[in-house]
């Protein structure tokens, strides 16, 4: 997997785009494994509100906590690499990353609070490509926005605002 992830820095845009697809699938699988092994509420506590910042869970079983820390570290690394693909300087890579985000975004939005924030941040990052000179990137962005359920997104944003007000 490390070799495959290193292809994100390859000079060939189609290869970097394929890496973006791979990253999206690996992120989906990792999120799925985390939600199976860990209750959603404690998964939410394990992430900070920044994109890849993580903290360890307090657990009585140090081996279980260590395994969870490793999984969260892998997820953070995968998300960071995917974000780099989404912000790549090649419009072809961005096109493939936007297409991959169409399948990844629902997985992030329906999970823990921290993953929801990451999903919203990725969606915000993708909006910058509306002025892309590459038509297929614009089409992929339009399809991505067309797939977003704005009722859920509005609800999630309201929940996020509510949590911010409760903290103060």
C-alpha positions as CSV (number, residue, x, y, z in Angstrom):
1,X,0.0,0.0,0.0
2,X,2.9,2.3,0.8
3,X,4.2,1.9,-2.8
4,X,0.7,2.5,-4.2
5,X,0.3,5.7,-2.1
6,X,3.7,6.9,-3.3
7,X,2.3,7.0,-6.8
8,X,0.4,10.2,-5.7
9,X,3.7,12.0,-6.4
10,X,4.3,10.4,-9.8
11,X,4.7,12.7,-12.8
12,X,1.9,11.0,-14.8
13,X,-1.5,12.7,-14.1
14,X,-3.6,9.6,-15.0
15,X,-1.6,7.6,-12.5
16,X,-2.1,10.2,-9.8
17,X,-5.8,10.2,-10.6
18,X,-5.9,6.4,-10.2
19,X,-4.2,7.0,-6.8
20,X,-7.0,9.4,-5.8
21,X,-9.5,6.6,-6.6
22,X,-7.5,4.2,-4.5
23,X,-7.3,6.6,-1.7
24,X,-11.1,7.1,-1.7
25,X,-11.7,3.4,-1.5
26,X,-9.1,2.9,1.3
27,X,-10.7,5.8,3.2
28,X,-14.1,4.2,2.9
29,X,-12.8,0.8,4.0
30,X,-11.0,2.3,7.0
31,X,-14.0,4.3,8.1
32,X,-16.1,1.2,7.8
33,X,-13.6,-0.8,9.9
34,X,-13.5,1.9,12.5
35,X,-17.2,2.2,12.8
36,X,-17.5,-1.6,13.2
37,X,-14.8,-1.8,15.9
38,X,-15.6,1.4,17.7
39,X,-18.9,3.0,18.6
40,X,-19.5,6.2,16.6
41,X,-19.7,8.4,19.6
42,X,-16.2,7.5,20.8
43,X,-14.9,7.7,17.3
44,X,-16.1,11.3,17.3
45,X,-14.1,12.0,20.4
46,X,-11.0,10.6,18.9
47,X,-10.6,13.3,16.3
48,X,-10.0,17.0,16.8
49,X,-11.8,19.6,14.7
50,X,-8.8,20.1,12.5
51,X,-8.4,18.0,9.4
52,X,-5.9,15.4,10.3
53,X,-5.2,16.2,14.0
54,X,-5.8,13.1,16.2
55,X,-5.7,12.3,19.9
56,X,-5.7,8.9,21.6
57,X,-8.8,7.5,23.3
58,X,-8.8,6.8,26.9
59,X,-9.1,3.0,27.2
60,X,-8.5,0.4,29.8
61,X,-7.2,-1.9,27.2
62,X,-3.9,-0.4,26.0
63,X,-3.6,-2.8,23.2
64,X,-7.1,-1.9,21.9
65,X,-6.2,1.8,22.3
66,X,-3.0,1.3,20.4
67,X,-4.7,-0.5,17.5
68,X,-7.3,2.3,17.4
69,X,-4.5,4.9,17.4
70,X,-2.8,3.2,14.5
71,X,-6.1,3.0,12.5
72,X,-6.8,6.7,13.2
73,X,-3.2,7.5,12.1
74,X,-3.7,5.6,8.9
75,X,-7.1,7.3,8.3
76,X,-5.5,10.7,8.9
77,X,-2.7,9.9,6.4
78,X,-5.1,8.7,3.8
79,X,-7.3,11.8,4.2
80,X,-4.3,14.1,3.9
81,X,-3.1,12.3,0.7
82,X,-6.6,12.5,-0.8
83,X,-6.8,16.2,0.0
84,X,-3.5,16.7,-1.9
85,X,-5.0,14.9,-4.9
86,X,-8.1,17.1,-4.7
87,X,-5.8,20.2,-4.8
88,X,-3.5,18.8,-7.4
89,X,-2.2,21.2,-10.1
90,X,-3.3,18.8,-12.9
91,X,-6.9,19.3,-13.9
92,X,-7.1,15.6,-14.9
93,X,-6.1,14.5,-11.4
94,X,-8.7,16.9,-9.9
95,X,-11.4,15.5,-12.2
96,X,-10.7,12.0,-11.0
97,X,-10.5,13.1,-7.4
98,X,-13.8,14.9,-7.7
99,X,-15.4,11.8,-9.2
100,X,-14.0,9.7,-6.3
101,X,-15.3,12.3,-3.8
102,X,-18.8,11.6,-5.0
103,X,-18.6,8.1,-3.5
104,X,-16.6,9.1,-0.5
105,X,-18.6,12.1,0.7
106,X,-21.7,10.3,1.8
107,X,-19.6,7.9,3.9
108,X,-18.0,10.8,5.7
109,X,-21.2,12.8,6.2
110,X,-23.2,10.0,7.8
111,X,-20.5,9.1,10.4
112,X,-19.1,10.8,13.4
113,X,-19.0,14.6,14.0
114,X,-15.3,14.8,13.1
115,X,-15.7,12.8,9.9
116,X,-18.6,15.1,9.0
117,X,-16.4,18.1,9.4
118,X,-13.8,16.5,7.2
119,X,-16.4,15.8,4.6
120,X,-17.6,19.4,4.7
121,X,-14.0,20.6,4.4
122,X,-13.4,18.4,1.4
123,X,-16.6,19.7,-0.2
124,X,-15.5,23.3,0.4
125,X,-12.1,22.4,-1.1
126,X,-13.8,21.1,-4.2
127,X,-15.7,24.3,-4.8
128,X,-12.5,26.1,-5.8
129,X,-12.5,24.1,-9.0
130,X,-15.6,25.8,-10.4
131,X,-13.2,28.1,-12.3
132,X,-11.1,25.3,-13.7
133,X,-10.2,25.5,-17.4
134,X,-10.8,21.7,-17.7
135,X,-14.4,21.0,-18.7
136,X,-14.4,17.5,-17.2
137,X,-13.4,18.9,-13.8
138,X,-16.3,21.3,-14.0
139,X,-18.7,18.5,-15.0
140,X,-17.4,16.3,-12.1
141,X,-17.9,19.2,-9.7
142,X,-21.5,19.7,-11.0
143,X,-22.2,16.0,-10.5
144,X,-20.7,16.1,-7.0
145,X,-22.9,19.1,-6.0
146,X,-25.9,17.4,-7.7
147,X,-25.4,14.4,-5.5
148,X,-25.2,16.3,-2.2
149,X,-28.4,16.1,-0.1
150,X,-28.5,19.7,1.1
151,X,-31.1,18.9,3.7
152,X,-28.6,16.7,5.5
153,X,-25.8,19.2,4.9
154,X,-27.9,22.0,6.4
155,X,-28.8,19.9,9.4
156,X,-25.1,18.9,9.9
157,X,-24.0,22.6,9.7
158,X,-26.7,23.5,12.2
159,X,-25.5,20.8,14.5
160,X,-21.9,22.0,14.2
161,X,-23.0,25.6,15.0
162,X,-25.0,24.3,18.0
163,X,-21.9,22.4,19.3
164,X,-19.9,25.6,18.9
165,X,-22.4,27.6,20.9
166,X,-22.7,25.1,23.6
167,X,-18.9,25.2,24.1
168,X,-18.9,28.9,24.8
